[in-house]
Amino acid sequence: MFVQSKAATFSKHKNGLAITQRMGGKETLVQWSNGDRRWVLTQDLAGSINLMGNLVDEEGLYDV
């Protein structure tokens, strides 16, 4: 369920949740355990990528 970053040198980018994808699946929005939320290249993720879905509130902001 959790993904890891193969490319990040920032050690706190671990145990992330994949939320959604864009660019035809080439980029994945990941919420990291430290609270950081970033678009990362899907190919740079390790682990099974199970999307949590489009969690968007009424203002169009991601709310995880």
C-alpha positions in Angstrom: 0.0 0.0 0.0 2.8 2.4 0.8 5.3 3.6 -1.9 8.9 4.6 -1.5 10.9 7.1 -3.6 13.8 5.6 -5.4 15.1 9.0 -6.5 14.7 11.2 -3.5 17.8 12.0 -1.4 15.5 13.4 1.3 15.2 10.5 3.8 11.8 11.6 5.0 10.2 10.7 1.7 9.2 7.2 2.8 5.9 5.5 3.4 3.9 7.6 0.9 0.4 7.2 -0.2 -0.2 7.4 -4.0 -3.3 9.6 -4.5 -3.8 10.1 -8.2 -1.8 10.3 -11.5 -1.5 12.7 -14.3 0.3 13.0 -17.6 -1.0 9.5 -18.7 0.3 7.9 -15.5 3.8 9.3 -15.8 3.5 11.4 -12.6 1.9 10.4 -9.3 0.8 12.6 -6.5 2.2 11.2 -3.3 1.5 12.2 0.3 4.6 11.4 2.4 4.5 10.4 6.0 6.2 13.7 7.0 3.2 15.6 5.6 4.9 16.7 2.3 2.8 16.2 -0.8 4.5 16.2 -4.2 4.1 15.1 -7.8 6.9 12.5 -8.5 7.8 10.5 -11.6 5.9 7.2 -11.4 9.0 5.4 -12.5 10.9 6.7 -9.4 8.5 5.0 -7.0 9.1 1.6 -5.5 6.3 -0.5 -4.1 2.9 -1.4 -5.4 1.1 1.7 -6.6 -2.5 1.6 -5.5 -4.2 4.9 -6.1 -6.3 6.2 -3.2 -8.5 8.1 -5.6 -9.1 11.7 -6.5 -9.6 13.2 -3.1 -10.6 16.7 -4.1 -12.7 19.1 -2.0 -15.2 21.5 -3.4 -12.5 24.2 -3.9 -10.5 21.8 -6.1 -7.8 21.3 -3.5 -6.4 17.9 -2.6 -7.5 16.9 0.9 -5.8 13.8 2.3 
